[in-house]
Amino acid sequence: MAWEDRTPFDAIQAQFNFSHDDVVKIMRNNLSKNSFNLWRKRVRGRKTKHSELRDFKVGRHYSHDQNKHK
């Protein structure tokens, strides 16, 4: 979940009870130094990883051609 760009840290905390700092420690311990640095650079300040930066709170993207049966 931490590697996926669109999964917010809040969702990780809700499901696994790991804080943002816990996730960073886990990633640091399980990735190579280069992979960790690339991941941190990628997720730092990313709106989708930080719920408070998102433009929306609930919902997901639907493609215009996706079947939308309700």
Biopython code that builds the backbone (N, CA, C, O; Angstrom):
import numpy as np
from Bio.PDB.StructureBuilder import StructureBuilder

atoms = [
    (1, "MET", "N", (0.823, -1.193, 0.000)),
    (1, "MET", "CA", (0.000, 0.000, 0.000)),
    (1, "MET", "C", (0.866, 1.255, 0.000)),
    (1, "MET", "O", (0.513, 2.257, -0.623)),
    (2, "ALA", "N", (1.967, 1.203, 0.678)),
    (2, "ALA", "CA", (2.844, 2.377, 0.737)),
    (2, "ALA", "C", (3.480, 2.646, -0.621)),
    (2, "ALA", "O", (3.708, 3.802, -0.978)),
    (3, "TRP", "N", (3.769, 1.597, -1.380)),
    (3, "TRP", "CA", (4.407, 1.768, -2.683)),
    (3, "TRP", "C", (3.434, 2.376, -3.684)),
    (3, "TRP", "O", (3.848, 3.157, -4.541)),
    (4, "GLU", "N", (2.155, 2.038, -3.596)),
    (4, "GLU", "CA", (1.125, 2.544, -4.494)),
    (4, "GLU", "C", (0.913, 4.037, -4.263)),
    (4, "GLU", "O", (0.674, 4.461, -3.133)),
    (5, "ASP", "N", (1.000, 4.821, -5.310)),
    (5, "ASP", "CA", (0.950, 6.276, -5.193)),
    (5, "ASP", "C", (-0.404, 6.822, -4.768)),
    (5, "ASP", "O", (-0.468, 7.885, -4.150)),
    (6, "ARG", "N", (-1.483, 6.122, -5.084)),
    (6, "ARG", "CA", (-2.804, 6.670, -4.804)),
    (6, "ARG", "C", (-3.372, 6.242, -3.459)),
    (6, "ARG", "O", (-4.463, 6.682, -3.096)),
    (7, "THR", "N", (-2.676, 5.409, -2.713)),
    (7, "THR", "CA", (-3.151, 4.987, -1.404)),
    (7, "THR", "C", (-2.633, 5.962, -0.359)),
    (7, "THR", "O", (-1.424, 6.037, -0.138)),
    (8, "PRO", "N", (-3.526, 6.717, 0.296)),
    (8, "PRO", "CA", (-3.060, 7.705, 1.274)),
    (8, "PRO", "C", (-2.519, 7.050, 2.543)),
    (8, "PRO", "O", (-2.899, 5.936, 2.902)),
    (9, "PHE", "N", (-1.638, 7.762, 3.199)),
    (9, "PHE", "CA", (-1.091, 7.260, 4.460)),
    (9, "PHE", "C", (-2.194, 7.064, 5.496)),
    (9, "PHE", "O", (-2.077, 6.197, 6.362)),
    (10, "ASP", "N", (-3.267, 7.861, 5.419)),
    (10, "ASP", "CA", (-4.392, 7.703, 6.349)),
    (10, "ASP", "C", (-5.046, 6.328, 6.207)),
    (10, "ASP", "O", (-5.460, 5.731, 7.200)),
    (11, "ALA", "N", (-5.140, 5.829, 4.977)),
    (11, "ALA", "CA", (-5.727, 4.509, 4.748)),
    (11, "ALA", "C", (-4.843, 3.414, 5.340)),
    (11, "ALA", "O", (-5.345, 2.427, 5.879)),
    (12, "ILE", "N", (-3.543, 3.590, 5.238)),
    (12, "ILE", "CA", (-2.605, 2.623, 5.819)),
    (12, "ILE", "C", (-2.756, 2.629, 7.346)),
    (12, "ILE", "O", (-2.761, 1.576, 7.984)),
    (13, "GLN", "N", (-2.877, 3.825, 7.916)),
    (13, "GLN", "CA", (-3.038, 3.914, 9.370)),
    (13, "GLN", "C", (-4.364, 3.303, 9.813)),
    (13, "GLN", "O", (-4.414, 2.612, 10.830)),
    (14, "ALA", "N", (-5.431, 3.545, 9.068)),
    (14, "ALA", "CA", (-6.739, 2.999, 9.424)),
    (14, "ALA", "C", (-6.748, 1.472, 9.373)),
    (14, "ALA", "O", (-7.357, 0.820, 10.221)),
    (15, "GLN", "N", (-6.069, 0.910, 8.376)),
    (15, "GLN", "CA", (-6.095, -0.540, 8.217)),
    (15, "GLN", "C", (-5.056, -1.257, 9.076)),
    (15, "GLN", "O", (-5.341, -2.330, 9.609)),
    (16, "PHE", "N", (-3.875, -0.695, 9.218)),
    (16, "PHE", "CA", (-2.782, -1.394, 9.883)),
    (16, "PHE", "C", (-2.286, -0.715, 11.155)),
    (16, "PHE", "O", (-1.455, -1.269, 11.875)),
    (17, "ASN", "N", (-2.797, 0.491, 11.433)),
    (17, "ASN", "CA", (-2.400, 1.265, 12.606)),
    (17, "ASN", "C", (-0.916, 1.639, 12.585)),
    (17, "ASN", "O", (-0.262, 1.688, 13.627)),
    (18, "PHE", "N", (-0.392, 1.903, 11.373)),
    (18, "PHE", "CA", (0.977, 2.388, 11.208)),
    (18, "PHE", "C", (0.915, 3.874, 10.877)),
    (18, "PHE", "O", (0.231, 4.271, 9.934)),
    (19, "SER", "N", (1.616, 4.687, 11.636)),
    (19, "SER", "CA", (1.674, 6.114, 11.354)),
    (19, "SER", "C", (2.536, 6.350, 10.113)),
    (19, "SER", "O", (3.196, 5.439, 9.614)),
    (20, "HIS", "N", (2.515, 7.581, 9.635)),
    (20, "HIS", "CA", (3.362, 7.962, 8.499)),
    (20, "HIS", "C", (4.819, 7.631, 8.801)),
    (20, "HIS", "O", (5.516, 7.067, 7.957)),
    (21, "ASP", "N", (5.285, 7.981, 10.010)),
    (21, "ASP", "CA", (6.680, 7.707, 10.387)),
    (21, "ASP", "C", (6.971, 6.215, 10.425)),
    (21, "ASP", "O", (8.061, 5.787, 10.044)),
    (22, "ASP", "N", (5.994, 5.406, 10.887)),
    (22, "ASP", "CA", (6.167, 3.946, 10.901)),
    (22, "ASP", "C", (6.332, 3.414, 9.480)),
    (22, "ASP", "O", (7.181, 2.561, 9.222)),
    (23, "VAL", "N", (5.512, 3.927, 8.563)),
    (23, "VAL", "CA", (5.576, 3.484, 7.166)),
    (23, "VAL", "C", (6.938, 3.831, 6.568)),
    (23, "VAL", "O", (7.537, 3.020, 5.862)),
    (24, "VAL", "N", (7.417, 5.028, 6.853)),
    (24, "VAL", "CA", (8.729, 5.444, 6.344)),
    (24, "VAL", "C", (9.815, 4.518, 6.883)),
    (24, "VAL", "O", (10.702, 4.112, 6.133)),
    (25, "LYS", "N", (9.760, 4.180, 8.161)),
    (25, "LYS", "CA", (10.755, 3.263, 8.754)),
    (25, "LYS", "C", (10.697, 1.891, 8.108)),
    (25, "LYS", "O", (11.734, 1.294, 7.819)),
    (26, "ILE", "N", (9.481, 1.384, 7.878)),
    (26, "ILE", "CA", (9.314, 0.070, 7.244)),
    (26, "ILE", "C", (9.894, 0.089, 5.829)),
    (26, "ILE", "O", (10.611, -0.826, 5.425)),
    (27, "MET", "N", (9.572, 1.139, 5.094)),
    (27, "MET", "CA", (10.085, 1.246, 3.726)),
    (27, "MET", "C", (11.605, 1.379, 3.731)),
    (27, "MET", "O", (12.278, 0.769, 2.900)),
    (28, "ARG", "N", (12.148, 2.156, 4.641)),
    (28, "ARG", "CA", (13.607, 2.326, 4.727)),
    (28, "ARG", "C", (14.289, 0.988, 5.011)),
    (28, "ARG", "O", (15.341, 0.691, 4.445)),
    (29, "ASN", "N", (13.689, 0.186, 5.887)),
    (29, "ASN", "CA", (14.294, -1.095, 6.266)),
    (29, "ASN", "C", (14.139, -2.185, 5.217)),
    (29, "ASN", "O", (14.888, -3.162, 5.225)),
    (30, "ASN", "N", (13.174, -2.031, 4.311)),
    (30, "ASN", "CA", (12.884, -3.107, 3.357)),
    (30, "ASN", "C", (13.245, -2.788, 1.911)),
    (30, "ASN", "O", (13.130, -3.648, 1.038)),
    (31, "LEU", "N", (13.674, -1.571, 1.656)),
    (31, "LEU", "CA", (14.084, -1.200, 0.305)),
    (31, "LEU", "C", (15.581, -0.913, 0.288)),
    (31, "LEU", "O", (16.187, -0.592, 1.310)),
    (32, "SER", "N", (16.152, -1.038, -0.893)),
    (32, "SER", "CA", (17.541, -0.610, -1.029)),
    (32, "SER", "C", (17.574, 0.903, -0.826)),
    (32, "SER", "O", (16.546, 1.572, -0.926)),
    (33, "LYS", "N", (18.748, 1.429, -0.542)),
    (33, "LYS", "CA", (18.880, 2.860, -0.296)),
    (33, "LYS", "C", (18.378, 3.661, -1.494)),
    (33, "LYS", "O", (17.651, 4.641, -1.326)),
    (34, "ASN", "N", (18.759, 3.255, -2.688)),
    (34, "ASN", "CA", (18.343, 3.962, -3.892)),
    (34, "ASN", "C", (16.827, 3.886, -4.083)),
    (34, "ASN", "O", (16.194, 4.896, -4.392)),
    (35, "SER", "N", (16.243, 2.710, -3.906)),
    (35, "SER", "CA", (14.793, 2.560, -4.062)),
    (35, "SER", "C", (14.045, 3.385, -3.027)),
    (35, "SER", "O", (13.033, 4.010, -3.342)),
    (36, "PHE", "N", (14.539, 3.389, -1.795)),
    (36, "PHE", "CA", (13.912, 4.194, -0.754)),
    (36, "PHE", "C", (13.956, 5.674, -1.114)),
    (36, "PHE", "O", (12.950, 6.373, -0.999)),
    (37, "ASN", "N", (15.115, 6.150, -1.549)),
    (37, "ASN", "CA", (15.247, 7.559, -1.911)),
    (37, "ASN", "C", (14.319, 7.936, -3.073)),
    (37, "ASN", "O", (13.724, 9.014, -3.067)),
    (38, "LEU", "N", (14.199, 7.063, -4.054)),
    (38, "LEU", "CA", (13.288, 7.319, -5.165)),
    (38, "LEU", "C", (11.839, 7.347, -4.691)),
    (38, "LEU", "O", (11.064, 8.203, -5.118)),
    (39, "TRP", "N", (11.467, 6.416, -3.810)),
    (39, "TRP", "CA", (10.112, 6.374, -3.260)),
    (39, "TRP", "C", (9.810, 7.643, -2.473)),
    (39, "TRP", "O", (8.753, 8.244, -2.661)),
    (40, "ARG", "N", (10.727, 8.065, -1.587)),
    (40, "ARG", "CA", (10.516, 9.272, -0.782)),
    (40, "ARG", "C", (10.375, 10.502, -1.665)),
    (40, "ARG", "O", (9.528, 11.361, -1.418)),
    (41, "LYS", "N", (11.197, 10.581, -2.682)),
    (41, "LYS", "CA", (11.118, 11.715, -3.593)),
    (41, "LYS", "C", (9.773, 11.724, -4.314)),
    (41, "LYS", "O", (9.188, 12.783, -4.539)),
    (42, "ARG", "N", (9.291, 10.538, -4.672)),
    (42, "ARG", "CA", (8.039, 10.414, -5.407)),
    (42, "ARG", "C", (6.820, 10.764, -4.545)),
    (42, "ARG", "O", (5.903, 11.431, -5.024)),
    (43, "VAL", "N", (6.797, 10.325, -3.283)),
    (43, "VAL", "CA", (5.598, 10.514, -2.459)),
    (43, "VAL", "C", (5.613, 11.803, -1.633)),
    (43, "VAL", "O", (4.570, 12.220, -1.130)),
    (44, "ARG", "N", (6.755, 12.426, -1.491)),
    (44, "ARG", "CA", (6.826, 13.645, -0.687)),
    (44, "ARG", "C", (5.966, 14.740, -1.318)),
    (44, "ARG", "O", (6.211, 15.169, -2.445)),
    (45, "GLY", "N", (4.968, 15.175, -0.579)),
    (45, "GLY", "CA", (4.097, 16.236, -1.038)),
    (45, "GLY", "C", (3.071, 15.823, -2.076)),
    (45, "GLY", "O", (2.314, 16.665, -2.559)),
    (46, "ARG", "N", (3.029, 14.545, -2.430)),
    (46, "ARG", "CA", (2.074, 14.061, -3.431)),
    (46, "ARG", "C", (0.665, 14.142, -2.847)),
    (46, "ARG", "O", (0.408, 13.619, -1.763)),
    (47, "LYS", "N", (-0.234, 14.788, -3.557)),
    (47, "LYS", "CA", (-1.596, 14.987, -3.067)),
    (47, "LYS", "C", (-2.301, 13.675, -2.776)),
    (47, "LYS", "O", (-3.075, 13.593, -1.822)),
    (48, "THR", "N", (-2.053, 12.654, -3.572)),
    (48, "THR", "CA", (-2.769, 11.398, -3.387)),
    (48, "THR", "C", (-2.287, 10.616, -2.179)),
    (48, "THR", "O", (-3.020, 9.764, -1.678)),
    (49, "LYS", "N", (-1.081, 10.875, -1.694)),
    (49, "LYS", "CA", (-0.561, 10.155, -0.533)),
    (49, "LYS", "C", (-0.911, 10.851, 0.779)),
    (49, "LYS", "O", (-0.829, 10.242, 1.845)),
    (50, "HIS", "N", (-1.296, 12.109, 0.706)),
    (50, "HIS", "CA", (-1.582, 12.892, 1.905)),
    (50, "HIS", "C", (-3.011, 13.410, 1.815)),
    (50, "HIS", "O", (-3.288, 14.321, 1.035)),
    (51, "SER", "N", (-3.912, 12.847, 2.592)),
    (51, "SER", "CA", (-5.333, 13.176, 2.498)),
    (51, "SER", "C", (-5.607, 14.662, 2.664)),
    (51, "SER", "O", (-6.510, 15.201, 2.024)),
    (52, "GLU", "N", (-4.838, 15.329, 3.514)),
    (52, "GLU", "CA", (-5.087, 16.753, 3.735)),
    (52, "GLU", "C", (-4.752, 17.599, 2.508)),
    (52, "GLU", "O", (-5.187, 18.748, 2.422)),
    (53, "LEU", "N", (-3.999, 17.066, 1.569)),
    (53, "LEU", "CA", (-3.654, 17.788, 0.350)),
    (53, "LEU", "C", (-4.602, 17.488, -0.809)),
    (53, "LEU", "O", (-4.569, 18.171, -1.833)),
    (54, "ARG", "N", (-5.445, 16.470, -0.649)),
    (54, "ARG", "CA", (-6.350, 16.068, -1.725)),
    (54, "ARG", "C", (-7.427, 17.097, -1.965)),
    (54, "ARG", "O", (-7.860, 17.791, -1.045)),
    (55, "ASP", "N", (-7.862, 17.189, -3.218)),
    (55, "ASP", "CA", (-8.970, 18.060, -3.573)),
    (55, "ASP", "C", (-10.310, 17.440, -3.207)),
    (55, "ASP", "O", (-11.313, 18.145, -3.097)),
    (56, "PHE", "N", (-10.332, 16.129, -3.019)),
    (56, "PHE", "CA", (-11.562, 15.430, -2.684)),
    (56, "PHE", "C", (-11.308, 14.546, -1.464)),
    (56, "PHE", "O", (-10.167, 14.175, -1.189)),
    (57, "LYS", "N", (-12.360, 14.213, -0.743)),
    (57, "LYS", "CA", (-12.209, 13.381, 0.451)),
    (57, "LYS", "C", (-12.661, 11.943, 0.198)),
    (57, "LYS", "O", (-12.054, 11.001, 0.705)),
    (58, "VAL", "N", (-13.721, 11.778, -0.582)),
    (58, "VAL", "CA", (-14.265, 10.453, -0.842)),
    (58, "VAL", "C", (-14.510, 10.328, -2.331)),
    (58, "VAL", "O", (-14.869, 11.300, -2.996)),
    (59, "GLY", "N", (-14.319, 9.154, -2.839)),
    (59, "GLY", "CA", (-14.625, 8.919, -4.241)),
    (59, "GLY", "C", (-13.432, 8.387, -4.996)),
    (59, "GLY", "O", (-12.329, 8.252, -4.468)),
    (60, "ARG", "N", (-13.695, 8.092, -6.248)),
    (60, "ARG", "CA", (-12.636, 7.602, -7.100)),
    (60, "ARG", "C", (-12.882, 8.069, -8.515)),
    (60, "ARG", "O", (-13.979, 8.510, -8.856)),
    (61, "HIS", "N", (-11.864, 7.970, -9.325)),
    (61, "HIS", "CA", (-11.958, 8.395, -10.717)),
    (61, "HIS", "C", (-12.658, 7.331, -11.544)),
    (61, "HIS", "O", (-12.394, 6.138, -11.390)),
    (62, "TYR", "N", (-13.546, 7.764, -12.415)),
    (62, "TYR", "CA", (-14.174, 6.875, -13.385)),
    (62, "TYR", "C", (-13.831, 7.374, -14.780)),
    (62, "TYR", "O", (-13.964, 8.562, -15.075)),
    (63, "SER", "N", (-13.396, 6.477, -15.618)),
    (63, "SER", "CA", (-13.133, 6.816, -17.006)),
    (63, "SER", "C", (-14.458, 7.152, -17.692)),
    (63, "SER", "O", (-15.501, 6.608, -17.328)),
    (64, "HIS", "N", (-14.421, 8.038, -18.674)),
    (64, "HIS", "CA", (-15.649, 8.428, -19.381)),
    (64, "HIS", "C", (-16.288, 7.249, -20.108)),
    (64, "HIS", "O", (-17.495, 7.257, -20.349)),
    (65, "ASP", "N", (-15.507, 6.248, -20.457)),
    (65, "ASP", "CA", (-16.057, 5.102, -21.171)),
    (65, "ASP", "C", (-16.266, 3.877, -20.271)),
    (65, "ASP", "O", (-16.579, 2.791, -20.761)),
    (66, "GLN", "N", (-16.095, 4.051, -18.976)),
    (66, "GLN", "CA", (-16.297, 2.945, -18.041)),
    (66, "GLN", "C", (-17.792, 2.739, -17.822)),
    (66, "GLN", "O", (-18.550, 3.702, -17.707)),
    (67, "ASN", "N", (-18.205, 1.488, -17.766)),
    (67, "ASN", "CA", (-19.608, 1.158, -17.549)),
    (67, "ASN", "C", (-20.024, 1.650, -16.165)),
    (67, "ASN", "O", (-19.393, 1.295, -15.170)),
    (68, "LYS", "N", (-21.071, 2.458, -16.092)),
    (68, "LYS", "CA", (-21.469, 3.072, -14.829)),
    (68, "LYS", "C", (-22.857, 2.610, -14.385)),
    (68, "LYS", "O", (-23.728, 3.440, -14.123)),
    (69, "HIS", "N", (-23.066, 1.318, -14.299)),
    (69, "HIS", "CA", (-24.350, 0.815, -13.806)),
    (69, "HIS", "C", (-24.432, 1.049, -12.319)),
    (69, "HIS", "O", (-23.498, 0.744, -11.577)),
    (70, "LYS", "N", (-25.559, 1.596, -11.883)),
    (70, "LYS", "CA", (-25.741, 1.854, -10.445)),
    (70, "LYS", "C", (-26.880, 1.045, -9.915)),
    (70, "LYS", "O", (-27.191, 1.123, -8.727)),
]
sb = StructureBuilder()
sb.init_structure("model")
sb.init_model(0)
sb.init_chain("A")
sb.init_seg("    ")
for serial, (resi, resn, name, xyz) in enumerate(atoms, 1):
    if name == "N":
        sb.init_residue(resn, " ", resi, " ")
    sb.init_atom(name, np.array(xyz, "f"), 0.0, 1.0, " ", f" {name:<3s}", serial, name[0])
structure = sb.get_structure()
